[in-house]
Amino acid sequence: MSVEHRPLAWNIGEEILGLDLSKPLDAATVAELRDLLNNRCILLFRDQFISPEEHIAFTRQFGETMHTPALERMLHPDYPQIWQVTNVRQKDGTESFSRNTGRLWHSDQTYMPEPAKGSLLHCKEIPSVGGDTMFANAYLGYEALSDVMKEMIAGLWAVHDLNEVEERRSRVPPLTPEEIAKTPPVTHPLVITHPETGRKILYVSQQVTCQIVGMSKEESKPLLDFLHSRIVLAEHTYRHQWRPGDLVFWDNWCAQHFAPMDYNQADRNERRVMWRTTLAGGPVDGDKTAPAAA
């Protein structure tokens, strides 16, 4: 069958129409969705009131799910393939560990040697106002650079370090020393090539990219900030206003996202509950030899 779809924004995203994700898809449909994802970076499926088992099964039609060290406390107690992103307090009354997740632009798990290929976020509950997620096209971030800048950064690598994240200071509770030890710094090229489209991608995360290999942090920051600013130009972005039953599937190689603090967390009735599966990827540096993170 041919998948019916329409653009979410000029430069990023497609809404997929007429599919029921509670049922297995045929190989041709999976291939067409994969092609749309690779090129448009994010896919939206509305009105998918699916079970956890169906969410996991849909994910696995595109590959294996990914385990992420240091995030075990956010896992669903009955479904370890599902990561809970929520502001709802825990049973003992303490704040949710994931209530401030994603407050900076990032791609998921770039702090791993083999980052995630995809993420599939399913909306269960949403505040009366806000709770949005923004997405940006990192293909276009690279293409927005001058030829001189492209040449200058072609051979550079950067350090991705979960433990450098400013955002983690707002986590409740903070990461333990044991959790920190599970995610040592890794390096990835500043520019990667998508293995399926062959397009170049600017691979710089505001959240965890902290230094260019061979430069000090002070020298690195202006360049990293400039490069990231090209990814998140307004014309490269899409802001998603969630509805319960929405499932958004994004490609972590070519899409970045963040969750603005745009709703009232002080009001316990303003609940935001999202369930996410993560699709395993692979090395993003091809056959290149990664330099060590200093």
Disulfide bonds with the S-S distance in Angstrom:
none
